Amino acid sequence: MTERLPSQVLVSAMLRRVNDAGGFGTVLAKGDPQAGAILVVAREPAGAIRLLERGIQPDGRAGLIDSTPSDEPESYWRRRRSRDPDLWVIELDIADSERFAAETIGFD
């Protein structure tokens, strides 16, 4: 098993990359600096919102899982956060936000 970078480092890298590319990224809720899960609120310029998080794919590899609920996304992440105070919630507002998340946190 390989060592993973701390969550705080991954979040910082993702926000820096998005901001450097002309987008906007912000922390909506801070989680555990070492091992907190990361939930990305991906806002596309057209207004669509998707929730993405690191998870295990059917083939056993790490990747991004689309966790977008059918109801209100903001209420979903707030409920998740109330049950998991270690959860990081990051908002990205940039075209192709899923790519930024995948390249930073999605894969080992």
C-alpha positions as CSV (number, residue, x, y, z in Angstrom):
1,M,0.0,0.0,0.0
2,T,1.3,3.4,-0.9
3,E,1.3,6.5,1.4
4,R,-1.3,9.1,0.5
5,L,-0.7,12.8,0.7
6,P,-2.5,14.5,3.6
7,S,-6.0,15.9,2.7
8,Q,-4.9,19.4,3.6
9,V,-2.1,19.3,1.0
10,L,-4.5,17.8,-1.7
11,V,-7.1,20.6,-1.0
12,S,-4.4,23.3,-1.2
13,A,-3.0,22.0,-4.4
14,M,-6.5,21.7,-6.0
15,L,-7.5,25.3,-5.0
16,R,-4.2,26.7,-6.3
17,R,-4.5,24.9,-9.6
18,V,-8.1,26.1,-10.1
19,N,-7.2,29.7,-9.1
20,D,-4.1,29.7,-11.3
21,A,-6.3,28.6,-14.3
22,G,-8.6,31.6,-13.8
23,G,-11.4,29.8,-11.9
24,F,-12.5,30.2,-8.3
25,G,-12.0,27.6,-5.6
26,T,-12.9,27.9,-1.9
27,V,-13.2,25.7,1.2
28,L,-16.8,25.5,2.4
29,A,-15.9,23.3,5.4
30,K,-12.5,22.2,6.8
31,G,-12.0,18.6,7.7
32,D,-9.3,16.5,9.2
33,P,-5.9,17.8,7.9
34,Q,-4.4,14.3,7.6
35,A,-7.1,11.9,6.5
36,G,-10.4,13.7,6.0
37,A,-12.5,12.7,3.0
38,I,-12.9,15.4,0.3
39,L,-16.2,16.3,-1.3
40,V,-16.0,18.6,-4.3
41,V,-19.0,20.8,-5.2
42,A,-18.3,21.3,-8.9
43,R,-20.1,24.3,-10.4
44,E,-19.9,24.5,-14.2
45,P,-20.3,27.9,-15.9
46,A,-23.7,26.7,-17.3
47,G,-24.9,26.5,-13.7
48,A,-25.0,22.7,-13.2
49,I,-23.8,21.4,-9.9
50,R,-22.2,18.0,-9.3
51,L,-20.8,16.5,-6.1
52,L,-17.7,14.5,-6.5
53,E,-15.6,12.5,-4.1
54,R,-12.7,10.1,-3.9
55,G,-13.9,6.5,-3.8
56,I,-13.1,3.0,-4.9
57,Q,-14.1,2.1,-8.5
58,P,-15.5,-1.4,-9.4
59,D,-12.0,-2.4,-10.5
60,G,-10.6,-1.7,-7.1
61,R,-8.7,1.5,-8.0
62,A,-9.3,4.9,-6.5
63,G,-11.2,7.4,-8.6
64,L,-13.9,10.0,-8.5
65,I,-17.4,9.0,-7.7
66,D,-20.4,11.2,-8.7
67,S,-22.4,11.6,-5.4
68,T,-24.8,14.2,-6.8
69,P,-28.2,13.6,-5.1
70,S,-31.5,14.1,-6.8
71,D,-32.6,16.7,-4.2
72,E,-30.8,19.9,-3.2
73,P,-27.0,19.5,-3.4
74,E,-26.3,22.0,-0.6
75,S,-28.5,20.3,1.9
76,Y,-26.8,17.0,1.0
77,W,-23.3,18.1,1.7
78,R,-24.5,19.8,4.9
79,R,-26.1,16.6,6.1
80,R,-22.9,14.6,5.2
81,R,-20.8,17.2,7.1
82,S,-23.0,16.9,10.2
83,R,-22.4,13.2,10.3
84,D,-18.7,13.4,9.4
85,P,-16.9,16.4,10.9
86,D,-13.6,15.3,9.3
87,L,-15.1,15.8,5.8
88,W,-13.6,18.6,3.6
89,V,-16.1,20.4,1.4
90,I,-14.5,22.3,-1.5
91,E,-16.3,24.4,-4.1
92,L,-14.8,24.7,-7.6
93,D,-16.2,27.2,-10.1
94,I,-14.4,26.6,-13.4
95,A,-15.1,24.9,-16.7
96,D,-14.2,21.2,-16.5
97,S,-14.0,21.2,-12.7
98,E,-14.2,17.4,-12.7
99,R,-10.9,17.3,-14.5
100,F,-9.2,19.5,-11.8
101,A,-10.6,17.3,-9.0
102,A,-9.6,14.1,-10.8
103,E,-6.1,15.2,-11.5
104,T,-5.5,16.3,-7.9
105,I,-7.4,13.9,-5.7
106,G,-9.0,11.3,-7.9
107,F,-6.3,8.8,-8.4
108,D,-3.4,7.1,-6.6
